[in-house]
Amino acid sequence: MRLLVENLTRSFGNRRIFGPLSFEVAPGSVLGIAGANGSGKTTLLKVLAGILRPSGGQVRFFQEGQDGEPRSPRDVPDFLGWCAPDLSLYGELTAEENLLFFERVRGRSGGPSRARELLASVGLPESSHSKKVLSALSTGQRQRVKLVFATLHEPAVLLLDEPSSNLDADGVDVVAQIVAAQRRRGAAIVASNDPRDLALADTRISL
């Protein structure tokens, strides 16, 4: 799936957060969005994900092999993956229970074995999470669960906001592995002020 952004702006009241921005993200590529805290990186990703409406401009997705008609973010939620610091999963459920719940919401049925496999792939073996609710895990462990959540449905476009936040060196390697896998599946956009995250991108824009 190809993402095309044209003259995109977002304002809150009289304050312009970003824009106008124009860029394209093709399958197999990774775009980095750089900027200091408060520069609008998270707001931009939320607009791309359809969580916020733009103040101006367009966000369009084009799916290969389809009718060629562009689609808006609100038309393609199942094709998007989202991981951000303010992403809230269910703290009263275990990591595995969270994943199984969201699989059912999306109409998928990978089951417990797949959930455990995915958690192990980000450095969370069953012994570290099976009996703990999510709220009892460390911030780094919860971040790893969020990364699994974002990729659970194998999205065509993956949106990562500060993906290495609260992660140790092994966790940063996990992020790199996820982005590498996403290249083979589709496209990724990484918004961060961490050089390790931005090094994963082919091209970048600055806010």
TALINSUL-V568718 format. One record per helix or strand of 3 or more residues. SS is the DSSP state (H for helix, E for strand). FROM is the first residue (numbers start at 0). LEN is the number of residues. Records with the same first field share a line. If there is no record, write none. Layout:
BEGIN
SS=FROM-LEN / FROM-LEN
END
This chain:
BEGIN
E=1-11 / 14-11 / 29-5 / 55-7 / 79-4 / 156-5 / 186-6 / 202-4
H=40-9 / 72-3 / 76-3 / 94-11 / 110-11 / 125-4 / 133-3 / 138-13 / 168-17 / 194-4
END
